[in-house]
Structure formats: C-alpha cells, structure tokens
Amino acid sequence: MTRQATTRLLGMIEDGVIERDTVITAALKYMSEAEVADMCQHNDFFDDEDEDDDTDEEDEDFEDVDEDREVEGERGSRCSPTCGWCGACA
C-alpha cells in the first residue's frame, strides 16, 4: 500500500510549503493521548521513569483543541482531515 498523503506531506515540508513544527503540532493535537503515548513508547521517546510524571501542565497547552480535532495552521486557516489548504488533507 502506497502512503500517498504521507509522501505528499513530507514533500511539502521538504519544499518549504508547510513548516515542520506546524505538521508536528497538528498531528499531536489530532491524535488521542493514548495514540501519542503509544507512538512515544514505540519510538522510545520517553524514559521509563518519565511515565509517572504529572502531565497536567502539558495538557493545558492542548485544551483549546476543538472537539473535531481542528488546529490552527500557520496560514490562519484550519487544518483537519478535510481542510484542503495544506494539501495533505485534500
């Protein structure tokens, strides 16, 4: 199976069409907390001792995420699975 959207989005990052940090933030806000934790565990991003840390402060940064998981894009538009502005969602 070809990962067309992934390949397109990575190409847009390489071409400077969209900022890497914008994509990272959008992906993390779109994913559930369980999905983020699973990704971090799968990629060994956290030390075992970090799992017990209180994450309330970090969670405050993501409280403004809409229920439909839209996030602000750098162009002032919205980026969601159907936004169409970033190219990866179209």
N, C-alpha and C positions, 0 to 999 in steps of 0.2 A: 504494500500500500504506500503510495506517494504522499508525503506530507506537504501538500501544496501551500496551505496557509502558513505553515511554519517556515517553509523555504522562502515564501514571498515576504514575510515579515522580517526575517533575518537579512534578506537582500535590501529591504528598505532601511534597516539600521545601518548596514554597510554603506549604502548610498547617501546617508545623511538625511533621508526623508523624514525619519522619526528618531527621536532621541532614545538611546538605550535605557536611560532611567525612567522614561515615560512608559516604556513597554514593561519594565520590571514592576513598576508601581501598579500599572493596570492589571497585570497578571496576578500579583499578590492580592489585590483587592477583589478580583473576580473569584479567586479560589476560596474555598471554605478554610477555616482554621485547621480542620483535620487534613485537608489536602496539602496545605502549606507544611504542616508538621510532618506528614508522610514524605514529602519531597525533601525536606531538610534531613530527615533520618536516612532516606535512601542515598543522599549525596554526602553524608557525614559532615553536614554544616555545623552541627551543634556537638559540643562535648556532652558526655553522659550526665555530668553534673549540672549542665545548663537546663535540663528538663524540669528541675524542681523550682526554677526561678519564677517569681511572680511576674506575670506578663500584663498586668493591668495598665501600666504606663504605656506600653507599646500598643495595646488595644485601643487606647484613647485616640491615637492617630487615625484609626480606621473606622471610627464611629460615624463619620459623615458619609459613608458609602450608602448609596440608595439600595433599597430592597432588591431592585432589578439588577444590581451589581454594576451600574454605570459609574464611570470615573471621569474626571475632567482630563481632557487631553491638552497638550501644550498649545494647540491652536485655538483654544477656547471652545472647542467642540466636545461632544461626548464620545466616549469610546466604549462600545458594548458589542456583543456578538452581531448586532445588526446595524451598527452606526454608519458604516460605509465610508467614513472620512479617512481612516487610517490605511485602507487597502487590505488589511488582513481580515477585517470583519465582513467585507463585501463578498 
